[in-house]
Amino acid sequence: MSQASSPFSKQQLLPQEETLEIDKQKGELFIGIPKENQYQEKRVCLTPDAVNAITAHGHRVLIESGAGEGANFLDIDYTNAGAEITRDTKKVFSCPIILKVEPPTLTEIDYLNPQTIIISALQIKTQNKEYFEVMAKKRLTAIAFEYIRDDDGNYPAVRSLSEIAGISSILIAAELMAMPSEGNGLMFGNISGVPPVEVVIIGAGTVGEFAARSALGLGANVKVFDNSISKLRKLQTNLNQTLYTSTVQPKNLIKSLKRCDVAIGATRGKDRSPVVVSSSMVENMKKGAVVIDVSIDMGGCFETSEVTTHRKPTFEKYGVIHYGVPNIPSRYPRTSSISISNIFTPYLLKIGEEGGLEHSLRFDKGLRNGLYMYHGILTNKSVGDWFGLNYNDINFLIF
């Protein structure tokens, strides 16, 4: 049979191994990193070391001048790592792939070219319906890094930032207790003959675990409350020591809060954090005690909590110092930037090796889980349900 009359194309007649090679051609990525302009956001997605690894693989990185300064990474550090620097914000947003910590604003979306790929946080609670409609008009492909899963089914970005938030909560509490005007003058540390600081942690997830680890390391007496026995058991296993754990029973919780010097709120809910500690419970706490509500970004688990800022982080209620800054990791921008960069870098190198995002999405289920918009089509059920928008299952669009 002649080739002209063959029912198969040349591509279809190739052996399977050869077809895979054709599909998997290495692609050159062109990544833009704009300067974060949201209030008090100092983090950056890639460190100079990460940029060096990416450019060494033949990819291009364009960074807006000053993007890393908040995290103490200078333009010269990025230039030495192989990045290109520009002061032109629009030029950065014209790159085919954009990396951001915060979600792009409507103004920034306006700068984007159609079909751009954007990888950033989504922060669904801060968005509105119009936001996704504007993205759809531009036919953008968008990935939320907080929804990306790893091979074990965990959320690496969320876990990393939760580790920082957990450790930070204890360091912040230590600072607040030492404040001359407001603090109670107590110090973390197992000082001979001095009773240890009493810490109550509500929530036994990653934040609770790392808060407990830090508090125990500083010699505090720690009590952890959570309604999940399996979480409490896992926490004890991970810490490799026995500590006071309890389900959230009002009698035990009230008794512990009355005696504690520091209370950490670290519970999560589906739409908002459950309010576990009432106003009357806070009213009965010691004067000068410290409340760090890490759950404040989801409404807070203390009834008395209010959102505060890094500039004015605390307020006092019933003689108790409250700390309610929603974005605790941005207090430590360099550490947070390195942590985020460690998550982004392997994914970017993998996308480059596999010839682009389309191929990676097809074969990486965890990365696909982070996708919420594909060429302007909404693919995330949570977003669709939240804002009353139509969404499509990505598995039907990609294969």
Buried (B, 14 or more C-beta within 10 A) or exposed (E): EEEEEEEEEEEEEBEEEEEEEEEEEEBEBBBBBBBBEBEBBBBBBBBBBBBBBBBEEEBBBBBBBBBBBBBEBEBEBBBEBBBBBBEEBEBBBBBBBBBBBBBBEEEBBEBBEEEBBBBBBBBBEEBEEEBBEBBBEBBBBBBBBBBBBEEEEEBBBBBBBBBBBBBBBBBBBBEBBBBEEBBBEBEBEEEEEEEBBBBBBBBBBBBBBBBBBBBBEBBBBBBBBBBBEEBBEBBBEBBEEEBEBBEBEEEBBBEBBBEBBBBBBBBBEEEBBBBBBBEEBBEBBBEBBBBBBBBBBBBBBBBBBEEBEBEEBBBEBBBBBBBBBBBBBBBBBBBBBBBBBBBBBEBBBBBBBBBBBBBBBBEBEBBBBBBBBBBBBBBBEBBBEBBEBEBBEBEEEBE
